[in-house]
Amino acid sequence: TGGRGVDYRVTNPQADKHGGLLLIITEVPRVQRDWVQYLGRTGRQDNHGQWSVVLNRGDYAQDEEKHGQRLEASTAVDTILRWGNASSEQKISGLRQEYHRGTRMNEICEYVWQHDLIQQAKDREVLVQLCNNYSNMSISQINQCAAKITGLNPQQVRTVAEEVGSAPRMVRANTLTQVTKSWAGQPRSVLLVVDRSSSMMSQDATLRGTRRSRFDVCRESIMDIFLHHVDDQDSMGLYTFETDVKEVFPLTEKGSQRAKIEEMIKGMPGPSGLTKFYDAVLTGINQLK
């Protein structure tokens, strides 16, 4: 077996006389350039080459159902490649839509922060909801929602984004309004996953002009988030990872446990061990389910 870069040499003249190296293909790729590479494994060094396709129809059952077309022996290769081209075009179209929606959101967010418009809780919640839903919205709907932020007129925010129309799961304007109203003031769950491996002992961080360890700066930043960016009705949880994943405290409502949480943040054990990053991320995701 072999793929691109493997140079098969047929040294037997009789083999070349009878058609050359025979490539037996048991799967047709969905991408034309891959198919060309398949065929390029034979007929090398001015020798003859030949190929034959042997397919299991069951491998393409889902494709037949999806495209409403049954594979026929004489045209199977062309049909499968055509299916692949259609899927590629669909993906490219989707990426174009994501690009323009993302561009518009970036323009609006830059304007909001440059003009310091997030002064009220309700404006923050509008922006949070917009960030959560913009990928399913048209450009006009993004503008309509952004206009709910105090002091923001989206028409004054220059754009290079193009209208991309409906998304597969379009959020209607009235639905978005209802979601925004229902979300405002609702408690949030804030879960932090923090690196506590030995690398966090490095004294290459700075806090208020003083050289500190990465871990010290991280711990003070966690305290700042807790004191100034988490509301009393919100719940916060903290997990750390080194050789193992450790729970500092689970999701806990701030208002009733403020003093206790502060002490647990201050009392976080120092760095040690290795880095069990992926296990920590998985733990965090499971806690938020």
N, C-alpha and C positions, 0 to 999 in steps of 0.2 A: 504494500500500500504506500501511498505518498501523495502529497499535494503540491502546491506551488513551490518551485525551486528544486524539485526532484527531477533529475534528467535521466530518463530511461533510455538505454542504448540497446538496440537490437543488432546483435553481431552475427546472427545466423542468416545467411543469404536466402535460405529456403523459406524462413519465416517472412522475410520482406517480400519474397516472390508471391506468397500466398495472402498478401494483404497487410502484413506488418502486425505490430503489437495490437491485440484486441483489448479494448477497455470495456468492461462490463459494469454498467452504471445501475445501481439499485435505488437511487434517490435523485430526483431532479430538483435542483435548488430553485428558490423563488426569485433569485437575482441573476440577471443576464450575464454580468461579468463573472460570476462564479461558474456559470455554465461554460463559458469560454475557457476558464481555467481547467475545468474538468476535461474538456476535449483536448486541451493543450498537453495533456499527459502522454498522448500518443502521437505518432507521425512526426517524430523529432529527428534532428540531424539528417534531414533530407530522406529519411526512410518513410515507407508507407505507414499508414495507421488506419484503424477502424474502431468503431464503437457500437455497442448494443445496449439498449435500455431494457431492464427487467424490473417491473414495478409490482408492488403489492397494492391492489386497489384499496384495501382497508386503510393503508397509510394516508390516503387522500379522501377518505369518506367525509370528513368535516369540511374540506374544501369544496367537494362536490355539492354538499348541502348548502354551504354559505353562498356559493356562486350560482346555484341552480343549474348546474351543467355537469353532465356525466362524461368522464374521460373515455375517449375512444383511442384504440391502439395506434392508429395512423397519425393522430394529431395530439397525442398526450403531452409530448414535450412542449410544443408551442402553447398548448392550453395552460399548462402549469406555469410557464414563464409569463404568460399574459396575466394570470391571476396575481403573480408576484408584482408585476408592474402596476396593476391596479391598487394593490395594497400600499406600494411605495408612494404612489401619487396621493393616496388618502392621508398617509403619514405626513407628507410634505405640506399638504393643505392644512393639516392640524397644527403643524409647527408654525406655519405662517400666521395662523390665528393667535396662537400663544404669543408669538413675537409681538404682534401689534397690541394685544391686551397688556402684556407686560411692559411694553414701552410707555403706554398711556399711564399705567399705575406708577411707573418710575417718575414720570414727569410731574404727576400730581403730588407724590410723596416728597419729592425734592422741593416743590413750591411750598408745601405745608411746613416743612422743617425750616426752610430758609426764612419764612415769615412768621415762624413761631405761633402757628394757629391753634395748636392743641393746648388750650387753656382750661377747658371744661371736660368733665368726665364723659358727657354725652357725645362730645366731638371725638374723643378717643375711641369710644365704642363704635361710632360710625366708621372710623378708619379701620378698626379691627375687622368689622364685618365686611368692609369693602375688600380688604386684603384676603379674607377667607373665601370670598365669592366671585372676585373679578374674573377668574379663569372661565366662568360660565356665562359671562355677561358680554353684551355688545359694547362698543366704545361709547355710544350714547347713554347706555344704562350706567356705565362707570361714571360718566360725567354727572348724570342725574343724582346718583347716590353721593358723589363727592360734594355736590352743591349743598348738602345738609350740614357740612362742616362750617361753623361760624366764621365768616370773613373770607370764605373761598368761593370765587366765581370761576368755575372751570373754563368758561369761555375766554378768560384772560390768561390761561395757562397755555402757552404755545405747544403745539404738538406736531410730530411727524408720523403719528400712528394713523393707520387707515381703518375705516369701518370694516369689520369682518363679519357682521351679521350674527345670526343665531348660533349658539353653542349647542352641543348635544343635550345638555341639561340646563337650558336657559332659565335664569332667575327673572321672573316677571317683576316689573317695577313695584306693583302693589305688594307682592310677596316680600320683596326686599325691605319695603317700608315696615311691614309687620314684624319681620325678623329683627330689624334694627330697634324698633320700639320695645320688643319683648326682651332683647338682650341687655339693653341699658340697665345698669345697676344690678345685674345678676351676678352671683358669686362665681369666681373663677378658680380653677385648679392650676397651681403653679408648681411644677416639679423640676428640681435642679439635679443634674447628674454631674459630679465634680471629680476631676482627676486628682488622686491623692497618692500617685506613684512617686518613686524616688526622684524622678526628674523635676518634681515640683519644689525640691529643696534648693534649686539653682537660685543664686542671688543676682539675677539679671533683670529684675523687675523694679519699677519705681513707683512710689506712692507719696504724693505731696512732696516731691523733690527729694525723698529719702530712698536709698537703695534698700530693697526688701526682697525676700524670697517670693517666688511665684505663688506659693501656697498662702503666705500672709496677705498678699494683695487679693488673691481669690477669696479668702475668708472675709476680708473687709468689704469686698464687693457684694458678697452674698448678704452680709448684714445690711448694706445700703439698699439692696433690692427689697429685702424684707421690711425695713423700716419706712421706706419712702415710695415704694411702687406696688406693694401688696396691700389691698384694702382689708378692713376688719372682717368683712364677710367672706373674703377669699380663703382658700385652703392652700397651704404650701407644704411640700415634702422635699426632703434632701437625702440623696444617696451619693456615696463616694465609691471609687474603684481604685484598687491597686492589684495585689495578687488575687484578691477576692472582692466581691461587691458587698458593701456594707450599708445598712440602713442607719442614718443618723436620726431621722424621724420620718414617719409616714405622712401622708397628706393630712394636715391638721389645720383646723380653722384658726386664723390669726387672732381674732378678737378675744376669744376665751382663753387662749394659751400663749399670749404675747411674751410674757416674761420667761416662761419655760422654753419657748423656741429660741429666744435670744441666748439663753444660757447654753443650749445645745449647739448653737452655731459657734459661740465662743469656745466651747469645749471640744470642738472637732479634733480628733487625734492628728498628729503630724504626718508628713509623707513617709512612705516606706513601700518596699515591694515592687512588683512588676506592674503591667498595665493591662487590665482585663476590660478593655474598652467596649467591645461588642456585647459582652454579657451585661454590662452596665446599661447600655442603650436599650437592650431588650427588657431589662428589669423596669426601666423607666416607662417604656411603652405599655407594659403589662399593668403597671400601677395606674395608668391613665385610662385604661379601658373601662 
